[in-house]
Amino acid sequence: MENREKGLLPYPIILSATKGEPEAMKIVICHYDSQISYLSLRKAYDKTGNTYYGVNTDIRDRLRSKLMQAVLVFEI
């Protein structure tokens, strides 16, 4: 998928996603996947005290769900 204007989703995709079309919703979720993953990052420590970051899958799934809900109630 090619975005012509600084990362904006094409209007037909947005329109289809608001109507509940699964493929359009998948494109919307893929478009925002990097931001969702960033927001889902959490700091964790191992047994020796080393710090590492990982994606919390529960938070990621909740954010994806909220995005889908917001898209479905979005009025054009």
C-alpha positions as CSV (number, residue, x, y, z in Angstrom):
1,M,0.0,0.0,0.0
2,E,1.5,3.3,-1.0
3,N,0.7,6.5,1.0
4,R,1.0,9.6,-1.0
5,E,0.4,12.2,1.7
6,K,2.6,11.8,4.8
7,G,1.2,8.6,6.1
8,L,-2.5,9.2,5.6
9,L,-4.8,6.4,4.8
10,P,-6.7,6.7,1.5
11,Y,-10.3,7.8,1.9
12,P,-11.8,4.7,0.3
13,I,-10.0,2.5,2.9
14,I,-11.4,4.6,5.7
15,L,-14.9,4.5,4.3
16,S,-14.7,0.8,3.9
17,A,-13.4,0.2,7.4
18,T,-16.1,2.3,9.0
19,K,-18.6,0.0,7.2
20,G,-16.9,-3.0,8.8
21,E,-15.1,-4.5,5.8
22,P,-12.5,-6.9,7.2
23,E,-9.8,-6.2,4.7
24,A,-10.0,-2.4,5.1
25,M,-9.9,-2.9,8.9
26,K,-6.8,-5.0,8.5
27,I,-5.2,-2.2,6.5
28,V,-6.0,0.3,9.2
29,I,-4.6,-1.9,11.9
30,C,-1.4,-2.5,9.9
31,H,-1.1,1.2,9.3
32,Y,-1.1,1.9,13.1
33,D,0.7,-1.2,14.2
34,S,4.1,0.4,14.8
35,Q,2.5,3.1,17.0
36,I,0.5,0.5,18.9
37,S,3.6,-1.6,19.5
38,Y,5.5,1.5,20.7
39,L,2.7,2.3,23.2
40,S,2.7,-1.3,24.3
41,L,6.4,-1.4,25.2
42,R,7.1,-2.2,28.9
43,K,10.3,-2.4,30.9
44,A,11.1,-5.8,32.4
45,Y,14.0,-7.2,34.4
46,D,15.5,-10.6,34.4
47,K,16.8,-12.6,37.4
48,T,20.2,-10.9,37.3
49,G,18.8,-7.4,37.2
50,N,19.3,-6.7,33.5
51,T,16.8,-4.4,31.9
52,Y,15.1,-5.1,28.6
53,Y,12.0,-3.9,26.8
54,G,9.2,-6.0,25.3
55,V,5.8,-5.6,23.9
56,N,3.0,-6.4,26.4
57,T,0.6,-8.4,24.3
58,D,-2.4,-7.7,26.5
59,I,-1.9,-3.9,26.1
60,R,-1.3,-4.4,22.4
61,D,-4.5,-6.4,21.9
62,R,-6.5,-3.8,24.0
63,L,-5.2,-1.0,21.8
64,R,-6.1,-2.8,18.6
65,S,-9.5,-3.5,20.0
66,K,-10.1,0.1,20.9
67,L,-8.9,1.2,17.4
68,M,-11.4,-1.1,15.8
69,Q,-14.2,0.1,18.0
70,A,-13.3,3.8,17.2
71,V,-13.2,3.1,13.5
72,L,-16.6,1.4,13.5
73,V,-18.3,4.4,15.3
74,F,-16.5,7.0,13.3
75,E,-18.9,9.1,11.3
76,I,-18.0,10.4,7.9
